[in-house]
């Protein structure tokens, strides 16, 4: 009987260790994903800013071309 109880306790301890490692791995993965999402969001914002700068520059060139054509 004592051996049976000891066996159950050992398995439960082993199972709990596996669950704890799994939780730790999931937490680390979650933090890594959040970091990557943040990086992607920053890069997306930078690309949007570059698109706006490019569009403004193109508009300015068109305006100057139109003014030059008038002269």
C-alpha positions in Angstrom: 0.0 0.0 0.0 2.8 2.4 0.9 4.5 1.6 -2.4 1.4 2.4 -4.3 1.0 5.8 -2.5 4.6 6.6 -3.0 4.3 5.7 -6.7 1.3 8.0 -7.1 3.1 10.8 -5.3 6.2 10.4 -7.6 4.1 10.4 -10.7 2.1 13.5 -9.5 5.4 15.3 -8.7 6.7 14.4 -12.2 3.4 15.5 -13.8 3.5 18.8 -11.9 7.1 19.4 -13.0 6.1 18.8 -16.7 3.1 21.2 -16.3 5.3 23.8 -14.7 7.9 23.6 -17.5 5.1 23.8 -20.0 3.7 26.9 -18.4 7.1 28.5 -18.3 7.6 27.7 -22.0 4.2 29.1 -22.9 5.0 32.3 -20.9 8.3 32.7 -22.7 6.7 32.1 -26.1 4.0 34.6 -25.3 6.6 37.2 -24.4 8.6 36.5 -27.5 5.4 36.8 -29.7 4.5 40.1 -28.0 8.0 41.4 -28.6 7.8 40.4 -32.3 4.3 41.9 -32.6 5.6 45.2 -31.2 8.5 45.2 -33.6 6.3 44.5 -36.6 3.9 47.3 -35.5 6.8 49.8 -35.2 8.1 48.8 -38.6 4.6 49.1 -40.1 4.3 52.6 -38.6 7.7 53.5 -40.1 6.6 52.3 -43.5 3.4 54.3 -43.2 5.5 57.4 -42.4 7.8 56.8 -45.4 4.7 56.4 -47.7 3.4 59.7 -46.4 6.7 61.4 -47.0 7.0 60.0 -50.5 3.4 61.0 -51.3 4.1 64.6 -50.1 7.3 64.7 -52.1 5.5 63.5 -55.2 2.8 66.1 -54.7 5.4 68.8 -54.3 7.1 67.8 -57.5 3.8 67.9 -59.4 3.1 71.3 -58.1 6.5 72.6 -59.1 6.2 71.0 -62.5 2.8 72.7 -63.0 4.3 76.1 -61.9 7.2 75.7 -64.2 5.0 74.9 -67.1 3.0 78.1 -66.5 6.2 80.2 -66.8 
